Amino acid sequence: MIRRAAASCLMVALLALPWAAAAHDLGIARALLEEMPGGRYALAIETSPALAQLFQPPELPARCAQGEAPGPIGPDQTTLRYEFACAEQPLTASDVLRLPWQRQGVMLAARWADGSTARQFFARTSDVIEVPLHALQAGSGSITDAASRYLGLGIEHILLGVDHLLFVLGLLLIVNGPWMLVKTITAFTLAHSITLALATLGLVDVPPRPVDAAIALSIMFLGAEILRVRQGRPGLTARTPWVVAFAFGLLHGLGFAGALTELGLVPGEIPLALLFFNVGVEIGQLMFVVTFLALALALRQVQVVWPRWAEPLPAYAIGTVAAFWFIERTSAIVAVT
């Protein structure tokens, strides 16, 4: 009985071998985008004759034109090659290639005419795989394009960076008086601008995970300081908020730098990226501060009276969220080591 069962299992396994081989296909394409002289490009895909039908010509920016479609690849070939030209203007970081491929993603390498290379994985998002070329360190095309792109990225980063905004909120809940608020926000801005520049230029190199954990710790510190103020025992932040803002601003600047360098900056664009990303961060930060002050003024006008037990809630909420982040980020450090 056992022998029959074993023989049946072996037969099923042997019959399933071809299907098993297909099942182990991860659905990830491998391709190379190469820039050639005269605004010409080639997109070479590593594939096999059996999978060649899964690939279609890339969808290009309007100014680019497809070359001749490649013929069927032979049994000994392993590359499917599409060529196109962008004679009016080369591909730039603001361009997006859309790949209508029946694959779950692509590991795409780029080899640019200046000799620089990049490599990135792009997942399928809908019916196509979208490849934003800034992720492959393509040039920005013009100073205006680069400035607007990095400015937008800076604004987006600060407005979506809840930890940075929570730190600024903590300062706003402690600082009294418009002049002291100006000094505090200026000190924070100056400090994170310094470390953002040093880290982006490669003069300071700090691992991102410890920086993220330390940022969470800085927010926990502010939560405790808010509580001390509410209890009538003002601490260091209440007495000299600009000093604390400057000290922790140096730390937050390293966090901004980590986000900026992850973009894969073109070496020649680093000064421009640094300037306009930082300006974008300041614009976003100013938008948050103005919104908070307007909301506080509106609540004061309608004379909202909060119960006494609710006064420490902002401090506890900020401290609790920051503590969760600190534990989560510290655990990530321990897991890596």
C-alpha positions as CSV (number, residue, x, y, z in Angstrom):
1,M,0.0,0.0,0.0
2,I,2.8,2.4,1.0
3,R,4.7,1.5,-2.2
4,R,1.6,2.3,-4.4
5,A,1.1,5.6,-2.6
6,A,4.8,6.5,-3.1
7,A,4.7,5.6,-6.7
8,S,1.5,7.7,-7.2
9,C,3.1,10.6,-5.6
10,L,6.2,10.3,-7.7
11,M,4.1,10.1,-10.9
12,V,2.2,13.2,-9.9
13,A,5.5,15.0,-9.1
14,L,7.0,14.0,-12.5
15,L,3.9,15.2,-14.3
16,A,3.9,18.5,-12.4
17,L,7.5,19.3,-13.1
18,P,6.9,21.6,-16.2
19,W,4.1,23.4,-14.3
20,A,6.2,23.8,-11.2
21,A,9.0,25.4,-13.3
22,A,6.4,27.9,-14.6
23,A,5.1,28.5,-11.2
24,H,8.5,29.6,-9.9
25,D,8.6,32.4,-12.4
26,L,8.5,35.5,-10.2
27,G,7.0,37.6,-12.9
28,I,9.8,40.1,-12.7
29,A,11.4,41.4,-15.9
30,R,15.0,42.5,-16.2
31,A,15.8,45.3,-18.6
32,L,18.4,47.9,-19.5
33,L,17.6,51.4,-20.7
34,E,20.6,52.8,-22.6
35,E,21.1,56.4,-23.9
36,M,23.0,56.8,-27.1
37,P,24.2,59.8,-29.0
38,G,21.7,62.0,-30.9
39,G,18.8,61.5,-28.5
40,R,18.5,57.8,-29.3
41,Y,17.6,55.2,-26.7
42,A,17.4,51.4,-26.5
43,L,15.3,49.4,-24.1
44,A,16.7,45.8,-24.0
45,I,14.7,43.1,-22.1
46,E,16.2,39.8,-20.9
47,T,13.6,37.2,-21.9
48,S,13.0,34.0,-23.8
49,P,11.0,33.1,-26.9
50,A,8.3,31.6,-24.7
51,L,7.8,34.8,-22.8
52,A,8.4,37.3,-25.6
53,Q,4.7,37.8,-26.2
54,L,4.3,39.3,-22.7
55,F,6.1,42.4,-23.8
56,Q,4.9,45.4,-25.8
57,P,6.6,48.6,-27.0
58,P,7.0,51.2,-24.2
59,E,4.6,54.1,-24.1
60,L,6.8,57.2,-24.5
61,P,6.6,61.0,-23.9
62,A,4.9,62.8,-26.8
63,R,8.1,64.2,-28.2
64,C,9.7,60.8,-28.6
65,A,9.2,58.4,-31.6
66,Q,9.3,54.6,-31.7
67,G,11.8,52.9,-33.9
68,E,11.0,49.8,-35.9
69,A,9.4,47.0,-33.8
70,P,11.7,44.1,-33.2
71,G,10.9,40.9,-35.0
72,P,10.3,37.6,-33.2
73,I,13.4,36.4,-31.3
74,G,14.9,33.1,-32.2
75,P,15.3,30.0,-30.0
76,D,18.9,31.0,-29.2
77,Q,18.2,34.7,-28.4
78,T,17.7,36.1,-24.9
79,T,17.1,39.8,-25.6
80,L,14.1,41.7,-26.9
81,R,15.2,45.2,-28.0
82,Y,13.0,48.3,-28.5
83,E,14.6,51.5,-29.9
84,F,13.2,55.0,-29.9
85,A,14.4,58.6,-30.3
86,C,13.7,61.9,-28.5
87,A,15.5,64.3,-31.0
88,E,13.8,67.5,-29.8
89,Q,14.9,67.1,-26.2
90,P,16.5,64.1,-24.4
91,L,14.6,62.2,-21.7
92,T,14.5,64.2,-18.4
93,A,13.7,63.4,-14.8
94,S,10.2,64.7,-15.2
95,D,9.4,62.1,-17.9
96,V,7.7,58.8,-17.2
97,L,7.9,55.6,-19.3
98,R,4.9,53.4,-19.2
99,L,5.6,49.7,-19.8
100,P,2.5,47.7,-20.9
101,W,4.1,44.4,-19.9
102,Q,2.4,41.4,-18.5
103,R,4.8,41.2,-15.6
104,Q,4.5,42.0,-11.9
105,G,7.4,44.4,-12.0
106,V,10.7,45.2,-13.7
107,M,14.3,45.5,-12.4
108,L,15.4,48.3,-14.6
109,A,19.0,49.5,-15.1
110,A,19.9,52.7,-16.8
111,R,23.1,53.6,-18.6
112,W,23.2,57.3,-19.5
113,A,25.4,59.1,-22.1
114,D,27.5,60.8,-19.4
115,G,28.6,57.4,-18.1
116,S,26.4,57.3,-15.0
117,T,24.4,54.3,-14.2
118,A,21.4,53.5,-11.9
119,R,19.3,50.5,-11.0
120,Q,15.8,50.4,-9.5
121,F,12.8,48.1,-9.1
122,F,9.4,49.3,-10.3
123,A,6.3,47.4,-9.4
124,R,3.2,47.1,-11.5
125,T,0.6,49.6,-10.3
126,S,-2.4,49.0,-12.6
127,D,-2.4,47.8,-16.2
128,V,1.2,49.1,-16.8
129,I,4.5,49.5,-15.0
130,E,5.3,53.2,-14.6
131,V,8.9,54.2,-14.6
132,P,9.5,57.8,-13.3
133,L,12.9,58.6,-14.7
134,H,14.0,60.7,-11.7
135,A,14.3,57.4,-9.9
136,L,17.0,56.4,-12.4
137,Q,18.9,59.7,-12.0
138,A,17.9,61.2,-15.3
139,G,18.8,64.8,-15.8
140,S,16.2,67.4,-15.1
141,G,16.3,69.0,-18.5
142,S,16.3,72.6,-17.3
143,I,16.9,74.6,-14.1
144,T,13.3,75.6,-14.0
145,D,12.1,71.9,-14.2
146,A,14.6,70.8,-11.5
147,A,13.7,73.7,-9.2
148,S,10.0,73.1,-9.4
149,R,10.4,69.3,-8.9
150,Y,12.7,69.6,-5.8
151,L,10.5,72.4,-4.4
152,G,7.4,70.3,-4.7
153,L,9.3,67.3,-3.2
154,G,10.3,69.4,-0.2
155,I,6.8,70.7,0.4
156,E,5.4,67.2,0.1
157,H,8.0,65.7,2.4
158,I,7.4,68.0,5.3
159,L,3.6,67.9,5.0
160,L,3.6,64.1,4.9
161,G,6.4,63.8,7.5
162,V,4.1,63.5,10.5
163,D,7.0,63.2,13.0
164,H,8.6,66.5,11.9
165,L,5.2,68.2,12.1
166,L,4.6,66.8,15.5
167,F,7.8,68.2,16.8
168,V,6.9,71.7,15.4
169,L,3.5,71.3,17.0
170,G,5.1,70.6,20.4
171,L,7.1,73.8,20.0
172,L,4.0,75.8,19.2
173,L,2.3,74.5,22.3
174,I,5.2,75.6,24.5
175,V,6.3,78.9,23.1
176,N,4.7,82.1,24.3
177,G,4.8,85.4,22.4
178,P,5.3,86.2,18.7
179,W,9.0,87.3,19.0
180,M,10.0,84.1,20.8
181,L,8.0,82.0,18.2
182,V,10.0,83.7,15.4
183,K,13.3,83.0,17.2
184,T,12.3,79.4,17.8
185,I,11.2,78.6,14.3
186,T,14.2,80.4,12.8
187,A,16.6,78.4,15.1
188,F,14.9,75.1,14.0
189,T,15.1,76.1,10.3
190,L,18.7,77.2,10.5
191,A,19.7,74.0,12.3
192,H,18.1,71.5,10.0
193,S,19.3,73.5,7.0
194,I,22.9,73.0,8.3
195,T,22.7,69.2,8.7
196,L,20.6,68.8,5.6
197,A,23.4,70.4,3.6
198,L,26.3,68.6,5.3
199,A,24.6,65.2,4.9
200,T,23.5,65.7,1.3
201,L,27.0,66.8,0.3
202,G,28.5,63.7,2.0
203,L,30.4,65.6,4.7
204,V,28.4,63.9,7.4
205,D,27.3,60.3,7.2
206,V,24.9,59.0,9.9
207,P,22.8,55.8,9.4
208,P,19.1,56.6,8.9
209,R,17.6,54.2,11.4
210,P,19.2,55.6,14.5
211,V,18.4,59.1,13.3
212,D,14.7,58.2,12.9
213,A,14.7,56.6,16.4
214,A,16.4,59.7,17.9
215,I,13.8,62.0,16.2
216,A,11.0,60.0,17.9
217,L,12.9,60.5,21.2
218,S,13.1,64.3,20.6
219,I,9.3,64.4,20.2
220,M,8.9,62.4,23.5
221,F,11.0,65.0,25.2
222,L,8.7,67.8,24.0
223,G,5.7,65.9,25.2
224,A,7.2,65.8,28.7
225,E,8.1,69.5,28.4
226,I,4.5,70.4,27.5
227,L,3.3,68.5,30.6
228,R,5.7,70.3,32.8
229,V,4.4,73.7,31.5
230,R,0.8,72.6,32.2
231,Q,1.8,71.6,35.7
232,G,3.4,75.0,36.4
233,R,7.0,73.6,36.3
234,P,8.4,75.0,33.1
235,G,11.5,73.2,31.9
236,L,14.4,74.0,29.5
237,T,12.2,74.3,26.4
238,A,9.8,76.8,28.0
239,R,12.7,78.9,29.2
240,T,14.9,78.8,26.1
241,P,12.8,77.2,23.3
242,W,15.1,78.4,20.5
243,V,18.1,76.5,22.1
244,V,16.1,73.2,22.2
245,A,14.8,73.9,18.7
246,F,18.3,74.4,17.3
247,A,19.7,71.3,19.0
248,F,17.0,69.0,17.8
249,G,16.8,70.8,14.5
250,L,20.3,69.4,13.7
251,L,18.8,65.9,14.2
252,H,15.8,66.5,12.1
253,G,18.0,67.9,9.3
254,L,19.6,64.5,9.0
255,G,16.2,63.0,8.6
256,F,15.4,65.4,5.7
257,A,18.8,64.5,4.1
258,G,17.9,60.8,4.2
259,A,14.7,61.5,2.3
260,L,16.5,63.6,-0.3
261,T,19.4,61.3,-0.9
262,E,17.1,58.3,-1.4
263,L,15.9,60.0,-4.6
264,G,19.2,59.2,-6.2
265,L,20.5,62.7,-7.0
266,V,22.4,63.4,-10.2
267,P,25.8,64.7,-9.0
268,G,25.6,67.9,-11.0
269,E,22.1,68.7,-9.5
270,I,23.0,68.4,-5.9
271,P,23.4,72.1,-5.1
272,L,20.1,72.9,-6.9
273,A,18.3,70.0,-5.3
274,L,19.6,71.0,-1.9
275,L,18.5,74.6,-2.2
276,F,15.0,74.1,-3.6
277,F,14.2,71.0,-1.5
278,N,15.1,73.0,1.6
279,V,13.0,76.0,0.4
280,G,10.1,73.5,-0.1
281,V,10.5,72.2,3.4
282,E,10.4,75.8,4.8
283,I,7.3,76.6,2.8
284,G,5.5,73.5,4.0
285,Q,6.6,74.2,7.6
286,L,5.4,77.8,7.3
287,M,2.0,76.6,5.9
288,F,1.6,74.3,9.0
289,V,2.5,77.0,11.5
290,V,0.2,79.6,9.9
291,T,-2.7,77.0,9.8
292,F,-2.1,76.2,13.5
293,L,-2.1,79.8,14.5
294,A,-5.2,80.6,12.5
295,L,-7.0,77.7,14.1
296,A,-5.9,78.8,17.6
297,L,-7.1,82.3,16.9
298,A,-10.5,81.0,15.7
299,L,-10.9,78.9,18.8
300,R,-10.0,81.9,20.9
301,Q,-12.6,84.1,19.1
302,V,-15.4,81.6,19.8
303,Q,-14.2,81.3,23.4
304,V,-14.1,77.5,23.6
305,V,-13.7,76.5,27.3
306,W,-11.9,73.2,27.7
307,P,-12.4,71.2,30.9
308,R,-9.5,71.1,33.2
309,W,-8.9,67.4,32.8
310,A,-8.4,67.9,29.0
311,E,-5.5,70.3,29.4
312,P,-2.7,67.6,29.6
313,L,-4.2,65.5,26.7
314,P,-2.1,67.1,23.9
315,A,1.1,66.3,25.9
316,Y,0.0,62.7,26.5
317,A,-1.1,62.2,22.9
318,I,2.2,63.6,21.5
319,G,4.3,61.5,24.0
320,T,2.3,58.3,23.4
321,V,2.7,58.5,19.6
322,A,6.3,59.4,19.8
323,A,6.9,56.5,22.3
324,F,5.3,54.1,19.8
325,W,7.5,55.4,17.0
326,F,10.6,55.1,19.2
327,I,9.9,51.4,20.2
328,E,9.1,50.6,16.6
329,R,12.2,52.2,15.2
330,T,14.5,50.8,17.9
331,S,13.1,47.4,17.2
332,A,14.0,47.8,13.5
333,I,17.6,48.6,14.5
334,V,17.8,45.6,16.7
335,A,16.3,43.3,14.1
336,V,18.9,44.4,11.5
337,T,21.8,44.0,13.9
